[in-house]
């Protein structure tokens, strides 16, 4: 069951979550502490350009769990390839840290990015 509106507001205020994926090789749960963002009414997880185990796991199996202090939320992850959206995201003040790690064009073109659809 998707979270109600009050829970979504609480989740929006939460920056750090645990992302639980299924390891593509091990088949075991893999947990990583990571930032997420509510941007244009979408829950987004991203990273700096380069390979990421969490992203490779999601490409293999998009079912994930987001663990927060407000509860655990099963979700389906999908990659975000929409370049105008990615540019808006990485240009937004909430994503400022990423611009200190890589050039905007590299972020837009190659950074791993997923959207989460909470069940």
C-alpha positions in Angstrom: 0.0 0.0 0.0 1.5 3.4 -1.0 2.2 5.8 1.9 -0.5 8.3 2.7 -0.1 12.1 2.2 1.1 12.7 5.7 3.8 10.0 5.4 4.9 11.4 2.1 5.4 14.8 3.7 7.5 13.2 6.5 9.5 11.2 3.9 10.1 14.4 1.9 11.8 15.9 4.9 14.1 12.8 5.3 17.3 13.1 3.4 19.2 9.9 4.4 17.7 6.5 3.9 18.8 2.9 3.7 18.4 1.5 0.2 18.1 -2.3 0.2 18.6 -4.1 -3.1 19.1 -7.7 -4.0 22.7 -8.4 -5.0 23.0 -9.3 -8.6 25.6 -11.9 -8.0 25.0 -13.0 -4.4 21.2 -12.9 -4.4 21.5 -11.5 -0.8 20.0 -8.2 0.5 22.5 -5.4 0.1 22.1 -2.2 2.2 23.6 1.2 1.5 23.0 4.4 3.3 22.2 7.0 0.7 20.5 10.4 0.1 17.2 10.6 -1.6 15.2 13.6 -2.8 11.6 14.6 -3.5 11.9 16.5 -6.7 9.0 17.5 -8.9 6.8 15.0 -7.0 9.2 12.2 -7.6 11.4 10.3 -5.2 14.9 10.3 -6.7 18.2 8.6 -5.8 21.3 9.5 -7.7 25.1 9.5 -7.3 28.2 10.9 -8.9 29.3 9.5 -12.3 30.9 6.0 -12.1 29.9 2.5 -11.4 27.8 1.9 -8.3 26.8 -1.6 -6.9 23.4 -0.4 -5.8 22.7 0.8 -9.3 23.9 -2.4 -11.0 21.7 -4.4 -8.6 18.7 -2.3 -9.5 19.3 -2.8 -13.2 19.2 -6.5 -12.5 16.2 -6.4 -10.1 14.2 -3.2 -9.7 12.5 -4.3 -6.5 13.9 -2.5 -3.5 13.1 -1.5 0.1 13.6 2.0 1.4 14.2 1.9 5.2 13.5 5.1 7.1 12.8 6.2 10.6 9.1 6.4 9.5 9.0 2.8 8.4 10.1 0.5 5.6 8.7 1.0 2.1 8.9 -1.5 -0.7 9.3 0.2 -4.0 10.1 -0.4 -7.7 13.0 1.5 -9.1 13.3 2.8 -12.6 16.2 4.5 -14.3 15.8 8.2 -15.2 17.1 8.9 -18.6 15.1 12.1 -19.3 17.9 14.6 -19.9 15.8 17.7 -19.3 14.6 16.4 -16.0 18.2 15.3 -15.0 19.5 18.8 -15.9 16.7 20.5 -13.8 17.5 18.2 -10.9 21.3 18.7 -10.9 20.8 22.4 -11.4 18.5 22.7 -8.4 19.9 24.0 -5.1 18.9 20.8 -3.3 21.4 18.9 -5.4 24.2 21.5 -5.0 26.7 19.0 -3.5 26.8 17.0 -6.7 28.0 20.0 -8.7 31.0 20.1 -6.4 31.9 16.6 -7.4 31.4 16.6 -11.2 30.7 18.9 -14.1 27.0 19.5 -14.8 27.3 17.8 -18.2 28.9 14.7 -16.7 26.1 14.5 -14.1 23.3 14.9 -16.7 24.8 12.4 -19.1 26.3 9.7 -16.9 25.4 9.9 -13.2 23.3 6.9 -12.0 19.7 8.1 -11.3 16.6 6.2 -10.3 13.0 7.1 -9.5 11.2 5.2 -6.8 7.6 4.2 -7.0 6.6 3.4 -3.5 4.2 0.4 -3.3 
